[in-house]
């Protein structure tokens, strides 16, 4: 079990080694609670990793895990979305659902972290598309 400081170093190294410079403004490596500013808080408490989301003065979710890879996934989900959204906007094709480029870029990013991450992201996207298929005009 890593400490919060060790976990921060691990997460930042894993991501920076693969993606280079990224925006960390939404990720806080410290304990969060309902009085914290909105964002994601990553910390260790009682020998467990916490991924805590706050919004509008409330804790919306506090995921607890013993797996540092699950924490890496959660952080990657936030960071990759911003990167993929920027890519999708820049590469939008008229008449085609912009999510095509968004999802393609997300898969590309998650693939950098290994086949397990890539497969999990593909499955997540497949579930989204089952409920909300592409809407091309």
C-alpha positions as semicolon CSV with decimal commas, in nm:
position;residue;x (nm);y (nm);z (nm)
1;X;0,000;0,000;0,000
2;X;0,142;0,334;-0,107
3;X;0,107;0,655;0,090
4;X;-0,083;0,946;-0,068
5;X;0,249;1,107;-0,169
6;X;0,380;0,781;-0,316
7;X;0,050;0,725;-0,498
8;X;0,068;1,076;-0,646
9;X;0,423;1,011;-0,769
10;X;0,320;0,675;-0,917
11;X;0,013;0,817;-1,098
12;X;0,193;1,124;-1,231
13;X;0,490;0,920;-1,353
14;X;0,274;0,659;-1,527
15;X;0,072;0,927;-1,705
16;X;0,356;1,168;-1,781
17;X;0,575;0,889;-1,921
18;X;0,303;0,805;-2,174
19;X;0,126;1,135;-2,239
20;X;0,382;1,400;-2,154
21;X;0,254;1,718;-1,997
22;X;-0,112;1,703;-1,893
23;X;-0,346;1,928;-1,698
24;X;-0,373;1,824;-1,333
25;X;-0,614;2,099;-1,224
26;X;-0,906;1,860;-1,162
27;X;-0,703;1,608;-0,960
28;X;-0,615;1,674;-0,597
29;X;-0,382;1,437;-0,417
30;X;-0,513;1,511;-0,070
31;X;-0,807;1,420;0,147
32;X;-1,136;1,568;0,035
33;X;-1,476;1,608;0,197
34;X;-1,806;1,793;0,148
35;X;-1,632;2,121;0,238
36;X;-1,370;2,079;-0,035
37;X;-1,382;2,270;-0,362
38;X;-1,532;2,075;-0,653
39;X;-1,304;1,816;-0,799
40;X;-1,150;1,474;-0,760
41;X;-0,952;1,385;-0,451
42;X;-0,711;1,094;-0,442
43;X;-0,583;0,988;-0,102
44;X;-0,502;0,698;0,127
45;X;-0,701;0,645;0,443
46;X;-0,721;0,336;0,666
47;X;-0,492;0,147;0,427
48;X;-0,730;0,197;0,133
49;X;-0,715;0,419;-0,174
50;X;-0,998;0,670;-0,204
51;X;-1,121;0,830;-0,525
52;X;-1,358;1,096;-0,398
53;X;-1,565;1,327;-0,620
54;X;-1,710;1,651;-0,482
55;X;-1,962;1,876;-0,649
56;X;-2,174;2,166;-0,525
57;X;-2,064;2,121;-0,165
58;X;-2,140;1,749;-0,154
59;X;-1,946;1,426;-0,184
60;X;-2,099;1,266;-0,494
61;X;-1,896;0,946;-0,482
62;X;-1,621;0,792;-0,270
63;X;-1,482;0,487;-0,445
64;X;-1,256;0,277;-0,226
65;X;-1,007;0,023;-0,357
66;X;-0,689;-0,158;-0,266
67;X;-0,567;-0,154;-0,629
68;X;-0,346;0,134;-0,743
69;X;-0,428;0,045;-1,105
70;X;-0,794;0,126;-1,036
71;X;-0,685;0,468;-0,913
72;X;-0,474;0,512;-1,226
73;X;-0,780;0,420;-1,437
74;X;-0,998;0,678;-1,258
75;X;-0,742;0,954;-1,308
76;X;-0,689;0,852;-1,671
77;X;-1,062;0,864;-1,730
78;X;-1,066;1,231;-1,631
79;X;-0,746;1,335;-1,806
80;X;-0,811;1,141;-2,127
81;X;-1,159;1,285;-2,169
82;X;-1,027;1,641;-2,193
83;X;-0,760;1,535;-2,443
84;X;-1,006;1,331;-2,649
85;X;-1,269;1,607;-2,648
86;X;-1,018;1,861;-2,778
87;X;-0,918;1,613;-3,049
88;X;-1,284;1,543;-3,141
89;X;-1,363;1,913;-3,172
90;X;-1,059;1,977;-3,393
91;X;-1,133;1,675;-3,613
92;X;-1,512;1,693;-3,634
93;X;-1,651;1,585;-3,970
94;X;-1,976;1,736;-4,091
95;X;-2,272;1,505;-4,053
96;X;-2,085;1,252;-3,838
97;X;-2,134;1,206;-3,465
98;X;-1,838;1,379;-3,295
99;X;-1,817;1,086;-3,050
100;X;-1,659;0,878;-3,327
101;X;-1,340;1,082;-3,295
102;X;-1,379;1,120;-2,918
103;X;-1,402;0,747;-2,857
104;X;-1,130;0,666;-3,109
105;X;-0,891;0,899;-2,928
106;X;-0,987;0,765;-2,585
107;X;-0,910;0,410;-2,698
108;X;-0,581;0,526;-2,846
109;X;-0,486;0,690;-2,514
110;X;-0,589;0,395;-2,296
111;X;-0,400;0,155;-2,525
112;X;-0,080;0,331;-2,415
113;X;-0,138;0,178;-2,071
114;X;-0,163;-0,181;-2,193
115;X;-0,412;-0,424;-2,339
116;X;-0,611;-0,452;-2,013
117;X;-0,681;-0,077;-2,011
118;X;-0,759;-0,074;-2,384
119;X;-1,007;-0,365;-2,357
120;X;-1,180;-0,211;-2,058
121;X;-1,221;0,124;-2,240
122;X;-1,352;-0,053;-2,552
123;X;-1,610;-0,239;-2,342
124;X;-1,715;0,083;-2,171
125;X;-1,765;0,254;-2,507
126;X;-1,958;-0,045;-2,646
127;X;-2,199;-0,019;-2,350
128;X;-2,247;0,353;-2,414
129;X;-2,317;0,289;-2,782
130;X;-2,570;0,014;-2,706
131;X;-2,777;0,267;-2,513
132;X;-2,694;0,569;-2,729
133;X;-2,582;0,468;-3,080
134;X;-2,394;0,705;-3,307
135;X;-2,619;0,970;-3,456
136;X;-2,481;1,055;-3,799
137;X;-2,681;1,289;-4,018
